[in-house]
């Protein structure tokens, strides 16, 4: 059943993974914000929405908060439905997930003036994410080691960037 949860998240991203099968730590150039650059401000806000989604999702997985997930502050549409389904599945299976992925997000696209959509591409590892029995706190499952290519589309909703679609490639996809 746990493998099925990760299979749900592994959606159509394999096409983006072509030729990236070796596991490695991605190299991310240091961010060099330009003073008063509106585009940089948008990029930072987009990244805050993306990373906020992962932070809140982690809290919801630990608390089994599937009916009123805090991740709704940073996710909408297909992404929110997917994350809620995973939280509900863990709750049903009597497990909690602990740990957080290591993220290396990059804003890939932000339209011109007044953007309302953006795309983030990430190469993340879930090597320190574990599932435990909710009552026994016995380790049940560990997410497979390796790097996953993640593609997220975000929308500006209610003044906040929210992840609207989320696709994650298999281990070794980046």
Phi and psi in degrees as GROMACS dihedral restraints (atoms count N, CA, C in turn):
[ dihedral_restraints ]
;  ai    aj    ak    al  type     phi  dphi    fc
    3     4     5     6     1   -66.3    20    10
    4     5     6     7     1   -37.5    20    10
    6     7     8     9     1   -62.1    20    10
    7     8     9    10     1   -32.8    20    10
    9    10    11    12     1   -65.4    20    10
   10    11    12    13     1   -35.8    20    10
   12    13    14    15     1   -59.8    20    10
   13    14    15    16     1   -46.5    20    10
   15    16    17    18     1   -70.8    20    10
   16    17    18    19     1   -29.3    20    10
   18    19    20    21     1   -66.1    20    10
   19    20    21    22     1   -33.9    20    10
   21    22    23    24     1   -60.6    20    10
   22    23    24    25     1   -40.6    20    10
   24    25    26    27     1   -74.7    20    10
   25    26    27    28     1   -25.1    20    10
   27    28    29    30     1   -82.7    20    10
   28    29    30    31     1    87.4    20    10
   30    31    32    33     1  -117.3    20    10
   31    32    33    34     1   115.1    20    10
   33    34    35    36     1    44.6    20    10
   34    35    36    37     1    22.1    20    10
   36    37    38    39     1   -94.4    20    10
   37    38    39    40     1    -9.5    20    10
   39    40    41    42     1   -58.2    20    10
   40    41    42    43     1   -27.0    20    10
   42    43    44    45     1   -65.4    20    10
   43    44    45    46     1   -28.9    20    10
   45    46    47    48     1   -79.2    20    10
   46    47    48    49     1   -13.8    20    10
   48    49    50    51     1   -88.6    20    10
   49    50    51    52     1    -4.7    20    10
   51    52    53    54     1   -42.7    20    10
   52    53    54    55     1   116.5    20    10
   54    55    56    57     1    82.0    20    10
   55    56    57    58     1     8.4    20    10
   57    58    59    60     1  -109.4    20    10
   58    59    60    61     1    45.2    20    10
   60    61    62    63     1   -83.1    20    10
   61    62    63    64     1   -10.7    20    10
   63    64    65    66     1   -86.8    20    10
   64    65    66    67     1   131.8    20    10
   66    67    68    69     1   -75.9    20    10
   67    68    69    70     1   127.2    20    10
   69    70    71    72     1  -157.4    20    10
   70    71    72    73     1   160.8    20    10
   72    73    74    75     1   -79.4    20    10
   73    74    75    76     1   125.1    20    10
   75    76    77    78     1   -69.2    20    10
   76    77    78    79     1   149.6    20    10
   78    79    80    81     1   -98.0    20    10
   79    80    81    82     1   126.2    20    10
   81    82    83    84     1  -118.8    20    10
   82    83    84    85     1   123.3    20    10
   84    85    86    87     1   -65.1    20    10
   85    86    87    88     1   145.4    20    10
   87    88    89    90     1   -64.0    20    10
   88    89    90    91     1   142.4    20    10
   90    91    92    93     1   -73.3    20    10
   91    92    93    94     1   131.4    20    10
   93    94    95    96     1  -126.0    20    10
   94    95    96    97     1    84.6    20    10
   96    97    98    99     1   -63.6    20    10
   97    98    99   100     1   142.1    20    10
   99   100   101   102     1   -95.9    20    10
  100   101   102   103     1   129.6    20    10
  102   103   104   105     1   -56.6    20    10
  103   104   105   106     1   132.7    20    10
  105   106   107   108     1    57.9    20    10
  106   107   108   109     1    26.2    20    10
  108   109   110   111     1   -89.2    20    10
  109   110   111   112     1   111.8    20    10
  111   112   113   114     1   -59.7    20    10
  112   113   114   115     1   -36.6    20    10
  114   115   116   117     1   -62.9    20    10
  115   116   117   118     1   -38.7    20    10
  117   118   119   120     1   -67.7    20    10
  118   119   120   121     1   -37.7    20    10
  120   121   122   123     1   -61.3    20    10
  121   122   123   124     1   -41.1    20    10
  123   124   125   126     1   -65.6    20    10
  124   125   126   127     1   -44.9    20    10
  126   127   128   129     1   -57.0    20    10
  127   128   129   130     1   -45.2    20    10
  129   130   131   132     1   -63.8    20    10
  130   131   132   133     1   -40.3    20    10
  132   133   134   135     1   -66.4    20    10
  133   134   135   136     1   -38.8    20    10
  135   136   137   138     1   -63.3    20    10
  136   137   138   139     1   -47.2    20    10
  138   139   140   141     1   -62.2    20    10
  139   140   141   142     1   -37.3    20    10
  141   142   143   144     1   -62.8    20    10
  142   143   144   145     1   -38.3    20    10
  144   145   146   147     1   -65.8    20    10
  145   146   147   148     1   -43.3    20    10
  147   148   149   150     1   -65.4    20    10
  148   149   150   151     1   -50.9    20    10
  150   151   152   153     1   -69.8    20    10
  151   152   153   154     1   -32.0    20    10
  153   154   155   156     1   -61.7    20    10
  154   155   156   157     1   -38.1    20    10
  156   157   158   159     1   -59.1    20    10
  157   158   159   160     1   -48.0    20    10
  159   160   161   162     1   -64.7    20    10
  160   161   162   163     1   -39.8    20    10
  162   163   164   165     1   -63.0    20    10
  163   164   165   166     1   -50.1    20    10
  165   166   167   168     1   -66.0    20    10
  166   167   168   169     1   -37.3    20    10
  168   169   170   171     1   -60.4    20    10
  169   170   171   172     1   -42.0    20    10
  171   172   173   174     1   -60.9    20    10
  172   173   174   175     1   -41.8    20    10
  174   175   176   177     1   -63.9    20    10
  175   176   177   178     1   -42.1    20    10
  177   178   179   180     1   -65.9    20    10
  178   179   180   181     1   -36.7    20    10
  180   181   182   183     1   -66.0    20    10
  181   182   183   184     1   -36.9    20    10
  183   184   185   186     1   -72.2    20    10
  184   185   186   187     1   -35.7    20    10
  186   187   188   189     1   -95.3    20    10
  187   188   189   190     1    -4.7    20    10
  189   190   191   192     1    59.8    20    10
  190   191   192   193     1    32.1    20    10
  192   193   194   195     1   -82.7    20    10
  193   194   195   196     1    68.4    20    10
  195   196   197   198     1   -87.3    20    10
  196   197   198   199     1   -22.4    20    10
  198   199   200   201     1   -80.6    20    10
  199   200   201   202     1   -32.0    20    10
  201   202   203   204     1  -137.7    20    10
  202   203   204   205     1    65.4    20    10
  204   205   206   207     1   -67.6    20    10
  205   206   207   208     1   139.2    20    10
  207   208   209   210     1   -70.2    20    10
  208   209   210   211     1   -20.9    20    10
  210   211   212   213     1   -62.1    20    10
  211   212   213   214     1   -17.3    20    10
  213   214   215   216     1   -61.9    20    10
  214   215   216   217     1   -19.0    20    10
  216   217   218   219     1   -68.7    20    10
  217   218   219   220     1   -23.9    20    10
  219   220   221   222     1  -125.3    20    10
  220   221   222   223     1     4.4    20    10
  222   223   224   225     1  -136.6    20    10
  223   224   225   226     1   151.0    20    10
  225   226   227   228     1  -150.2    20    10
  226   227   228   229     1   167.3    20    10
  228   229   230   231     1    59.2    20    10
  229   230   231   232     1  -138.5    20    10
  231   232   233   234     1   -57.8    20    10
  232   233   234   235     1   -40.3    20    10
  234   235   236   237     1   -63.5    20    10
  235   236   237   238     1   -44.0    20    10
  237   238   239   240     1   -65.0    20    10
  238   239   240   241     1   -43.3    20    10
  240   241   242   243     1   -60.5    20    10
  241   242   243   244     1   -42.2    20    10
  243   244   245   246     1   -62.6    20    10
  244   245   246   247     1   -47.2    20    10
  246   247   248   249     1   -67.4    20    10
  247   248   249   250     1   -42.0    20    10
  249   250   251   252     1   -60.6    20    10
  250   251   252   253     1   -40.4    20    10
  252   253   254   255     1   -62.6    20    10
  253   254   255   256     1   -40.0    20    10
  255   256   257   258     1   -67.4    20    10
  256   257   258   259     1   -38.5    20    10
  258   259   260   261     1   -64.3    20    10
  259   260   261   262     1   -45.9    20    10
  261   262   263   264     1   -61.9    20    10
  262   263   264   265     1   -41.8    20    10
  264   265   266   267     1   -61.1    20    10
  265   266   267   268     1   -45.9    20    10
  267   268   269   270     1   -60.4    20    10
  268   269   270   271     1   -43.2    20    10
  270   271   272   273     1   -59.9    20    10
  271   272   273   274     1   -46.2    20    10
  273   274   275   276     1   -62.1    20    10
  274   275   276   277     1   -39.0    20    10
  276   277   278   279     1   -82.7    20    10
  277   278   279   280     1    -4.0    20    10
  279   280   281   282     1    71.8    20    10
  280   281   282   283     1    33.5    20    10
  282   283   284   285     1  -124.4    20    10
  283   284   285   286     1   154.9    20    10
  285   286   287   288     1  -119.4    20    10
  286   287   288   289     1   150.0    20    10
  288   289   290   291     1  -108.2    20    10
  289   290   291   292     1   133.2    20    10
  291   292   293   294     1  -127.7    20    10
  292   293   294   295     1   152.5    20    10
  294   295   296   297     1   104.0    20    10
  295   296   297   298     1   167.2    20    10
  297   298   299   300     1  -136.2    20    10
  298   299   300   301     1   145.1    20    10
  300   301   302   303     1   -68.8    20    10
  301   302   303   304     1   154.3    20    10
  303   304   305   306     1   -93.3    20    10
  304   305   306   307     1   119.1    20    10
  306   307   308   309     1  -107.0    20    10
  307   308   309   310     1   148.1    20    10
  309   310   311   312     1  -136.4    20    10
  310   311   312   313     1    60.4    20    10
  312   313   314   315     1   -74.8    20    10
  313   314   315   316     1   148.0    20    10
  315   316   317   318     1  -135.5    20    10
  316   317   318   319     1   132.5    20    10
  318   319   320   321     1   -75.2    20    10
  319   320   321   322     1   117.7    20    10
  321   322   323   324     1   -87.3    20    10
  322   323   324   325     1   -45.9    20    10
  324   325   326   327     1  -138.2    20    10
  325   326   327   328     1   137.2    20    10
  327   328   329   330     1  -139.8    20    10
  328   329   330   331     1   120.7    20    10
  330   331   332   333     1   -62.8    20    10
  331   332   333   334     1   173.5    20    10
  333   334   335   336     1   -60.1    20    10
  334   335   336   337     1  -144.9    20    10
  336   337   338   339     1   -57.5    20    10
  337   338   339   340     1   136.1    20    10
  339   340   341   342     1    64.1    20    10
  340   341   342   343     1    47.3    20    10
  342   343   344   345     1   -64.6    20    10
  343   344   345   346     1   144.8    20    10
  345   346   347   348     1  -123.3    20    10
  346   347   348   349     1    -5.2    20    10
  348   349   350   351     1  -136.9    20    10
  349   350   351   352     1   154.6    20    10
  351   352   353   354     1  -153.6    20    10
  352   353   354   355     1   161.2    20    10
  354   355   356   357     1  -125.8    20    10
  355   356   357   358     1   135.5    20    10
  357   358   359   360     1  -118.2    20    10
  358   359   360   361     1   134.2    20    10
  360   361   362   363     1  -114.8    20    10
  361   362   363   364     1   137.8    20    10
  363   364   365   366     1  -137.7    20    10
  364   365   366   367     1   153.0    20    10
  366   367   368   369     1  -124.1    20    10
  367   368   369   370     1   105.1    20    10
  369   370   371   372     1  -121.6    20    10
  370   371   372   373     1   152.9    20    10
  372   373   374   375     1  -119.1    20    10
  373   374   375   376     1   142.9    20    10
  375   376   377   378     1  -112.8    20    10
  376   377   378   379     1    28.4    20    10
  378   379   380   381     1   -66.0    20    10
  379   380   381   382     1   -17.6    20    10
  381   382   383   384     1  -111.9    20    10
  382   383   384   385     1    22.6    20    10
  384   385   386   387     1  -102.1    20    10
  385   386   387   388     1   123.7    20    10
  387   388   389   390     1  -128.5    20    10
  388   389   390   391     1   151.4    20    10
  390   391   392   393     1  -106.9    20    10
  391   392   393   394     1   135.9    20    10
  393   394   395   396     1  -126.1    20    10
  394   395   396   397     1   151.6    20    10
  396   397   398   399     1   -63.0    20    10
  397   398   399   400     1   131.5    20    10
  399   400   401   402     1   -62.5    20    10
  400   401   402   403     1   -35.8    20    10
  402   403   404   405     1   -96.6    20    10
  403   404   405   406     1   -31.7    20    10
  405   406   407   408     1   -94.0    20    10
  406   407   408   409     1   -19.9    20    10
  408   409   410   411     1    55.0    20    10
  409   410   411   412     1    29.2    20    10
  411   412   413   414     1   -88.5    20    10
  412   413   414   415     1   134.8    20    10
  414   415   416   417     1   -61.9    20    10
  415   416   417   418     1   127.3    20    10
  417   418   419   420     1  -104.9    20    10
  418   419   420   421     1   -45.5    20    10
  420   421   422   423     1  -155.1    20    10
  421   422   423   424     1   148.1    20    10
  423   424   425   426     1  -117.7    20    10
  424   425   426   427     1   137.6    20    10
  426   427   428   429     1   -65.5    20    10
  427   428   429   430     1   142.5    20    10
  429   430   431   432     1   -58.9    20    10
  430   431   432   433     1   138.8    20    10
  432   433   434   435     1   -65.4    20    10
  433   434   435   436     1   151.3    20    10
  435   436   437   438     1   131.4    20    10
  436   437   438   439     1   173.6    20    10
  438   439   440   441     1  -102.7    20    10
  439   440   441   442     1   137.6    20    10
  441   442   443   444     1  -117.7    20    10
  442   443   444   445     1   131.1    20    10
  444   445   446   447     1   -78.2    20    10
  445   446   447   448     1   127.7    20    10
  447   448   449   450     1  -122.2    20    10
  448   449   450   451     1   134.1    20    10
  450   451   452   453     1  -121.3    20    10
  451   452   453   454     1   123.4    20    10
  453   454   455   456     1  -128.4    20    10
  454   455   456   457     1   134.0    20    10
  456   457   458   459     1  -104.7    20    10
  457   458   459   460     1   136.6    20    10
  459   460   461   462     1  -120.3    20    10
  460   461   462   463     1   151.3    20    10
  462   463   464   465     1  -126.9    20    10
  463   464   465   466     1   144.7    20    10
  465   466   467   468     1   -83.6    20    10
  466   467   468   469     1   110.6    20    10
  468   469   470   471     1  -129.1    20    10
  469   470   471   472     1   128.8    20    10
  471   472   473   474     1    53.5    20    10
  472   473   474   475     1    36.6    20    10
  474   475   476   477     1    77.5    20    10
  475   476   477   478     1     9.5    20    10
  477   478   479   480     1  -134.7    20    10
  478   479   480   481     1   142.0    20    10
  480   481   482   483     1   -77.4    20    10
  481   482   483   484     1   125.3    20    10
  483   484   485   486     1  -125.5    20    10
  484   485   486   487     1   139.9    20    10
  486   487   488   489     1   -72.5    20    10
  487   488   489   490     1   124.5    20    10
  489   490   491   492     1  -105.3    20    10
  490   491   492   493     1   -32.5    20    10
  492   493   494   495     1  -134.1    20    10
  493   494   495   496     1   148.6    20    10
  495   496   497   498     1  -144.1    20    10
  496   497   498   499     1   125.9    20    10
  498   499   500   501     1  -134.2    20    10
  499   500   501   502     1   135.0    20    10
  501   502   503   504     1  -126.9    20    10
  502   503   504   505     1   130.7    20    10
  504   505   506   507     1   -79.1    20    10
  505   506   507   508     1   170.2    20    10
  507   508   509   510     1   -69.7    20    10
  508   509   510   511     1   168.6    20    10
  510   511   512   513     1   -56.2    20    10
  511   512   513   514     1   133.7    20    10
  513   514   515   516     1    87.0    20    10
  514   515   516   517     1     7.7    20    10
  516   517   518   519     1   -78.7    20    10
  517   518   519   520     1    -4.2    20    10
